[in-house]
Amino acid sequence: MELSELKDKICDAFDGDCAELNRILRIVEADESIFPFNEYEHLICNLIEVGGITFNNYMEIRTEYISENPNLWIFEISAPRGFGEKFAQTYVQGKCSALKKASKKVDPDFSGEYDLWLDGIKIEVKASRAVDSNSDEPLYIKALARDTQKKFLMNFQQLKPQCCDVFIWVAVFRDEIVIWIMNSDEVANNPLYSKGQHRGNRGNEGQLHIKHDNIHVLKKFELEGDDLGQAIKDAVSRRGVKFT
């Protein structure tokens, strides 16, 4: 349930006069809201005040909204490292206990070029959040659901296919988290992959923009089920390399 749907849900719960509802909506629209006193809090308080909805109505809507948007807290993570490393890598490791944090202990030649290790497979984790491209609101407000009809952009950047065997991409929607697993060749040869992300680099770093109109190209790489370890090995095997 996106925020536009939440507003409709609140209005649908109002059983008072239509003119009264429109009057309150005009008041809320004219108000200059500021967090945490936002337009939804203002709308609900006004509707309860005039007797159009009850506190129980409000609690039902609140419970439904929270249950349908379990990932909103992830959109409140402001630090890039906090999102990319602390959240995404931890989330991925939680999916497969055999994954190890990359270090010289598991790979003597390791120098910080990838994130995780699985039985000799070098893995880079990237993450992005789906947000409304036409909104300038904070991330937690413009966060989108998996089945959204709105335009969005997820940018997976600082990609170095030559430095790992497998990429794990974590796409966060307000109601779902999607994981895509690709080997490095599948990233480097993807027609959406753009080399030379930053000025001065020599083609060894790129990026890939996933949008509402091209996200379907990643469907075949989406994790189905819970066996992330096998999905990683399957991705490597598509390069013709066998791992035991």
Protein Blocks (a to p, Z undefined) as FASTA:
>chain_A
ZZklmmmmmmmmpccdfklmmmmmmmmmmpccddfbdfklmmmmmmmmnopacfklmmmm
mmmmmmmmmmlmmmmpmblklmmmmmmmmmmmmmomkbccddfklmmkbghjafbdcehi
acdddddddddfkbcbdfklmpccfklcbdcddddehiafklpfbdcdddddfkbccddd
ddfklmmmpmkbcghkbghiahiaccddddfklmmmmmmmpcehjblmlmmmmmmmmnop
acZZ
